[in-house]
Amino acid sequence: MSKKVVICGVDTSRLPQLSAKERQKMLDMVQDGDGKARSTFIVANFRLVLSVVQRYVSKTNNLDDLFQVGCVGLVKAVDNFDTSVGVKFSTYAVPMIVGEIRRFLRDSNSLKISRSIRDTAFQTLLAREILETHYDREVSLEEVSKAIDLPLSRIVYCLDAINEPISLNEPIYADDSDCILFMDQLADKNSHDDGWVENLSLSQAIAKLSAREQDILRMRYYEGKTQMEISDEIGISQAQVSRLEKNAVATLRLNM
């Protein structure tokens, strides 16, 4: 955290750092209505927002948006924190920051999910965050289910509903010459049509392929095997299987 990170125009390496004693004194001033202390305390805790934002780097390209949303959660935490409870401010603030960021990502999802499902999912995530902070360990969904008094099946359904969809064309591996897509990892157990080569032009085009290319197409599109399964069966790398499959498909398109 000591490295320079500029986000939303803020150089986080220059943010003020408060000792435990200074933090407590400033919190008391905030709760007494000191506006200047409130502003200073919020800025001093921007690093806390940044530490949470870094968990969600893979979710969006716009970290400035996440940082701003996280700051909204921080402000809510500052305004609602009760020093008499006896917990650290960061313990209270992190779930608030996480909640705002997750709500933002959820509402930005391309799939429209009903509010009741989204609210249940958010309630579950917030409860799990609080429980894990309290017990200092990972908690199971069964424990969360009991804590918020909701059926486990409902919780699982709602959490699944807010997961972001993955494109079949999403690359999962790439090097200088090959790119393996998510769809390349999927098996098709329903591809058992014995007439897939009955078309004369297709048969003629397939005949122009090498024996290995024909075997790969047969296993991929007739037997429904994944590239990894084919790789294990014929003894070459998955990248080679991917390359041969793409070349074979391109050849078929040229000859049909």
N, C-alpha and C positions, 0 to 999 in steps of 0.2 A: 504493500500500500504506500510505500515511500516513493515509488516511481511517479513521475509526472503523468497524470491522466487528465486530459482536457475534455470535458463533456458539458454540453449546453453552455459553452464559453467559460466554464469554471475550471480553474487549475486546482485539482484536488490536492496536489502536493503542498499548496500554500494554505490549506484550510487550518483553522485553529484547532489545537488539541487540548482537551480539558483533563485535568487529573480527577480522580474519584471525588476528592473533596470539593473541587471547583464545580464539578457536575452537579453534585448534590445542592450546593449553595445556589447555583443558577436555577435549578429546578424549583427550589423554594421561592426564588424571586419570580419565576414564571407563574407559579400558582398564586402568588400575591398580586398578579396583574401587571407585572413589569414588562411592557411591550419591547423595550430594547433588549432585555435579557432573553425574551422569547426568540427574537430574531437571531441573536448571537448563538443561542443554543441550537436552533434549527440548522444554521450554517455549519456549526461545529460537528453536527451529526450527518453531514452529507456523505461522509465516508461509509457510514452504515448503509445508506441507500446504495452506494456504489457496490458494496460487497454483495448485496442481494441481487442487483441488476446483473452481475457477472454470471449468476446461475442461469440466466435466460438469454445469453448471447446467441445461442443457436436458434432461438424462436423468431428473431426479427433482425433486420439490417439496420434499424433505426434505434440505436441505443439512447439517443437524446430523448426520444419519446418515452422510453422505459424509465429513464432517470427522472423525467418530470413527473410521470405517474407515481413513481416511488416516493418522490418528495411530497406528493399529496398525502400518501399514507403516513409519512413522517410527521407532517403538520398535524394530522388527525391524532397521531399518537401523543405528540407534545400537548395538544389541547385537552386530551382526555386522560392523561396519565395521572394516577393518584399516588403520591409519594408515601402515603400511609399504608399502602398494601404490602410493602416490604419486599418488592421484587426489583431487579435491575431495570433501568429504562430500556436497554437494548432487548431484554427478554420480552418486554411488552411491545416494543416498537416493530421488531422484525416481522411478526405475523401480520401486523397492520400493513406494512410495506409490501410484503408478499401478496397479501389479499388484493391490494389495489392493482398490482402488476398482473396478477392472474385474472382479475376481472377485466382489465384492459385487453389482455391477450384473448380471453374468452369472447368478449364482445366483438373483437376484430376477426374472429373465425369466419371463414367463407361459408360454412354451414350454419343455418339458422336453427338454434336449439331453443326449445321453449324455456321461458323464464323460470318455471318451477324446477325444471331439471338443472338448469344452470345454477340456481340458488342452492339447491341441495348439494350439488358438486362443490360449490364454493364453501358451503357450511362444513362439508366433510374435510376439505383441504385445510381450512382454517383450524378446525378442531384437531386434526392430526398434527399440525404445526405446533399448536399449544401443548398437546399431550407429549410430543417428542421433546419439547423444550423443558417441560416439567419433569419428565422421567429421565431425560438425557440419554435416550435410546430410540431406536425405531419402534414404532407401534404398529400393530396389525389392524387391518380394517375391521376385524371383529371387535377390537377394543374401541375403535372410533364409533362403531355401530352402537355399542352399549352407552358410550359417553353422550351421544346426541339422540339416543332413543329412536333410531330408525332401522328398519330391516336391512340386513347385510346385502340382500339381493338388490334392493333399491339403490344403495350406495354404489355398488359395483356398476349397475346400469347407468347411473348418472355420470360416474367418472369416465366410463367408456364413451359416453355420448359427447363429452367435451374434448376428447382427444382429436388433435388435428389430423385430417386425412392426408395420406401419403400418395403421391402420384405413382402410377406403375412405371413411369419413365424417370423416376427419381434415381440418379446415379448413386451407387453405394460403393463403387470402387473405380478408380481410373488411374492409368499411367500414361506414358507418352503416346501409346498406340491403341489402347483398349479402354473401353468404358463398359462396366457391368451395371445393368439397371436392376431396379427392384423386381421387375417382372421376370427377370432371368432366374430369380430364386424360387419362383412359384411352380409347383407341380400341377398338372391338369389331369385329374383322375377320371375325367369324363371323356377324354379323347380316345375313343376306341372304335372309330368309324372305319370299317374295313374297306370302304370305297374311296378313301382319300386320294389314291393314285389312279383311279379309274379314268379320270379325264385324260384324253389322249395327249393334249398339248403339255399337260403337267408331267405325264409319264415320259414324254420325249425330253423335256427340259431336265428332269431328274436324271435321266440316263447320261446326261453330259457331265454330271457331277462325279467327283472322285468317290471311291467306295467309302472312305471315311466320312465325307460330307453327307453321303446318303444315309449312313448309319446314324449320324448325329441328328439329321432331320427326322428320321424314323423314330428315334428315341424321344426327341423333343415334342414332336407334333402328333405322333401316333400313340406312343406309350405314355406320353405326358410326364416325362422325367425332367428334373431340374438340371441345370448345367453342372452343378456340383455332383449330382448322381452320375451323370454321363462321364464326367472327369474321372471319378473313381473307377468306373467300369472299363473305360478304354485306356486308362493310364496316362493321360496328359493333363496339363493344368486347366483350371476353369477359364483362365484368360484365353488359352488356345482354343478351347471349345467355343467360347464366345466369338472369337475371330472367325473360326471355320463356319459357324452357323450364319454369321452375318454375310460372309462371302458367298455361301451357298444360296441364301435368300436373294441376294443381289443378282446372282447368276440366273436364278429362276425367273426373276422379273424381266431380265434382259431377253430371255429365250421364250417367253410366253406371249 
